[in-house]
Amino acid sequence: MVAISVPSSVRPLHPLHAILLAFPFPLFLSALLSDLAYGASFEVQWINFSSWLIAGGLFVGGFAVLWALINVFRSGTARAILYFIVLLAMWVLGFVNALVHAKDAWATMPAGLYLSAVVALLALVAAWTGYSSFRAEEVE
């Protein structure tokens, strides 16, 4: 038996959209790990790393949000709307996280750590939802 991917009624991601969606999760996860490193060492440079990683996640994630909004207008399915809402929540909370990380290093804790965890989780859910548009079926 061979497992192949066949498109279902859900439209697959455009390759450029898939590339844009690939960046927010690792960037926000790295920001979370950087916040954890700051919490363990109190080295200010870890907060600087977090700020830059969050900014990168917001930059690329913003384009993914715009693409998801266009897909909502094109297809209007419940899955596309859910995907857009998760991406939008990721971006908005990521922006709030960037504002929290703009404060003094010590003032970012623990709110920055909690926000980083929530944003990384939302980025994972968004990536999972976005990439799960193909279903594997068995062919004999």
N, C-alpha and C positions, 0 to 999 in steps of 0.2 A: 504494500500500500504506500501511496505517496500523499503527503499533505501539501496542498497548494493553497495559496491565498486567492480568494475570489472576492471581487467587490460585492458588497451587499447593497441594500437600498441607501446606505449612508455613503456620501461622497468621500473619497479618500482625500487626504491633505495634498495640497499642491506642494511640489518639492521645495520651493522657496519658503513656504509657510512652515514646512517640516524643519528646515534649517533654522528659521527664526525661533521655533518652539524648542529647539534643542538647547538653547543657551540659558534661559532663565533658571531652570532647576539647578544646574551645577553652580551657577553664580550665586544664587541665594543660599544654596547648601554650603558653599564655601564661606559665605558671610556668616552663617550660623557657626561653622567650625572656628572661624576667626574670633567670633564673640566668645565662644567657649575657651579659646586660647587666652583671650584677654582676661577672662574671669579667673583663669588658673595662674596667670603670670603677672597681671597688672602692667604689662608692657604696652605703652600707648600706641605703638605702631600697629598692633593687632586691630585696634578700632579704626585706624586709617585704612588698613586693608579692607575691613568690612565696609567702610563708606564707599570705597572705589568699586568693590564687588557689587554692592547694592545699586550704585549708579549704572554699572554695566548691565545688570539684570533689568533695571527699569528702561534703559535705552532700547535694548533688543526686545524686551517684553512689550513695550509700547507699540512696536510694529506688529507683533503677533496679535495684540488686542485689536488693532485697526483691521487686520486681515480677518479676524474672527467676527468683527462687526459687519464687515462686507458679506461674509458667509451667512450671517443671520438674515440679512436682507435678500440674499440670493436663494437660500433654501427655506429658512423659516421653520425648520424642524425643532422639536423640543431638545434634541441632543445638541444642535448648534447653539441654541439659546443658553443651555446649561454650560456649555463650553465657554461661551462668551462671558457669562456671569462669573465663572470661576477665574478666568483670566483677568477680568476687570477687578475683582476683589483682590487678586494677587498684586496687581499693579497699584491699586489705591493703598493697600496696606504696606506695600513696598515703599511707596512715596512717604507715608507716615513714618516708616522705619528710617528712611533717609533723613527726615527731619529730626528724629530722635538722635540719630548718629551724628548730626551736625553739632550737637551740644558738646560740652566738655566730656572727656573720656569717662571719668568716674560717674558723670550724670547719666550716661547712657544705660547703666545697669540698674535694675534688671529688665527694664522695659524693652531695651534694644534686643536683648537676648530672646525674650518672649516673642516679640514681633518677628525676629528673624526665623524663629521656629515655625510660627504660623505661616509666614510667607513661603518658606521652603516647602511646607506641607501643601499649600495651595498650588505651588508651581509643580509639585509632583502629581497632584490630582489633575491639573490642567494638561500636563504632558501625557498622562495615562489616558485621559479622555480624548485628547487630540489624536494620539497615535493608534487608538484601538478601533480604527474605522475599517480594518480588514478582518475577516473571519477565516479561520482555517477549516477546510473541509477535506474529508478523506476521499480519494479517488482510487478506484481499483483498475 
